[in-house]
Amino acid sequence: MATVEEKVLPLYPGQRLTRDEFLRRWEAMPHLKNAELIGGIVYMPSPVSLDHGDSDNGVAVWQGVYAAGTPGVKSNSKSTWLMLEDSPQPESSLRLLSDLGGHSHRDGKYIAGSPEFLAEVSLSSEDYDLHEKLDLYEQAGVNEYLVVLLASREIRWHRLVEAAYQLIPPDADGILRSKVFPGLWLHPQALLGGDMALVLATLQKGLESKEHAVFVQELQRRRGGKE
């Protein structure tokens, strides 16, 4: 007996869907590269500007270099997450491997849980990056959340303190420093100005710091001394 194939409806902005239905519709649209489910609502970002793309690439490079120098830490770019009941697609993330104490793990072709560090580059998405997404990341327990605000030329570094985000100012030398990932140092004005040489030089100082060396030793201890 012939069966009738069920038609999968398309995604469009503003839909209210469960996470399973969101993923089912998205997987049936291979041409669609960017979509998110935040608070049960579908968001589909507008085309990315040159400034957005440049800053996004800078953040990804900065995170990737840190991960390359820190065994047990992975960097991801534009990966879809299974986070609480939603599916955000952050610009980039840093996560500690689960066997070393990280709060995320692979679930099929996606990553489930929450990374220790997330970053978003915001222009047209500024409103929901600072509200709906911030609320989701806070509730999910993302330890640190960095937002690059292109319109106001500002960088906001949020840190989870007693289950609520607090804005962390730069240190006296103007450098932003992570608590969850020792040695992850950022020169905010250099990033906003597109000076990647200074961004990476500042990061390199973090990677050469005593606190980063202690962190790497601790990660090696957790994995039994294996590289």
Secondary structure, DSSP 8 states (H G I E B T S, - for coil): ------------TT-B--HHHHHHHHHT-TT----EEETTEEE------HHHHHHHHHHHHHHHHHHHTSTTEEEEES--EEBTTBB---SEEEEE-GGGT-SEEEETTEEEE--SEEEEEESTTHHHHTTHHHHHHHHHT-SEEEEEETTTTEEEEEEEETTEEEE----TTS-EE-SSSTT-EE-HHHHHTT-HHHHHHHHHHHHTSHHHHHHHHHHHHHTTT--
